[in-house]
Amino acid sequence: MKYIKDLREGDRVFDIYLCKHKQAAVTKNGKPYETVILQDKTGTVDAKVWEPNNPGIGEYDTLDYIEVYGEVTNFQGSLQVNVKRIRVCKEGEYNPAEYLPVSSKDIDQMYQELLGYIKSIQNTYLKQLLESFFVKDQAFIKAFRTSSAAKTVHHGFVGGLLEHTLSVTKLCDYYCKAYPILKRDLLLTAAMCHDIGKTKEISLFPENDYTDDGQLLGHIVMGSQMIGERAAKIENFPHVVLAELQHCILAHHGKYEYGSPKIPAIIEALALNYADDTDAKLETFKEILENTNETGWLGYNRLFESNLRATRLE
């Protein structure tokens, strides 16, 4: 099959893809059409079915695996597939692994590395809290290992939440060595727990979409709630330690305009904010570079508010 990342303007498409999303719409002239998001393990692409009543367009729905025939066009600088025919595929015609983006890193190895950081925590209350999630809670462990860290922007793949969390934890561990004033147990616990709410905010693949609670509450609030509920089950958990840990969770986006309920008020919260932002932005830039064959200037990017350039070593 031809992967989505390899599609180019003018290509003819005749392959099987996952229909990640389907939505009926109407043009300004009142003509019905359908917007479809096609997905494989390399990414997604927007598609349009301009003649949904065409006999060549079979009945299909979201999360169906569909054989698509069409042409790749360019619309306002983004690729789009103009779909002519659709057929729903039967089980056995496709390999589901080809349609789910997965971390390039070994999930088992990453999780063992994260458990190593938990073993290094000295504070008995924080260690019990971490173990209650990452060692004893099998449902949480399964969700955490397979969740993405975002719907699209960065680490949007199976194992993405684990990969992001481990990277943030490593950065925070470095910060503790460079700045001994930081409370290592507090900061590393916050790093490992800062995005646990995403196990409830975003559904598992192949959907990988916001849940109702995710839309209404968001992962920051839910993460703080999860910490509070779990700490309440640990006898004599110090109130001050819990408050500082929850503050780190609530402040890890750094600014109100970035969806942060609080702005960092303690140094550990500030360190977590910078570690989280560093990993998210570098991963986002990396994914942009990996998904283009262009060299030199790539055009304006809204997230970075800059015209980005791909550097190439001679």
Buried (B, 14 or more C-beta within 10 A) or exposed (E): BBEBBEBEEEBEBEBBBBBBBBEEEEEEEEEEBBBBBBBBBBBBBBBBBBBBEEEEBEEBEBEBBBBBBBBBBEEEEEBBBBBBBBBBBEEEEBEEEBBBBBBEEEBEEBBEBBBEBBEEBEBEBBBBBBBBBBBEBEEBBEBBBBBBBBBEEBBBBBBBBBBBBBBBBBBBBEBBEEEEEBBBBBBBBBBBBBBBBBBBBBBBBBBBBBBEBBEEBBBBBBBBBBBBEBBEEBEEBBEEBBEBBBBBBBBBBBEEEEEBBBBBEBBBBBBBBBBBBEBBBEBBBEBBBEEEEEEEEBEEEEEEEEEBEBEEEE
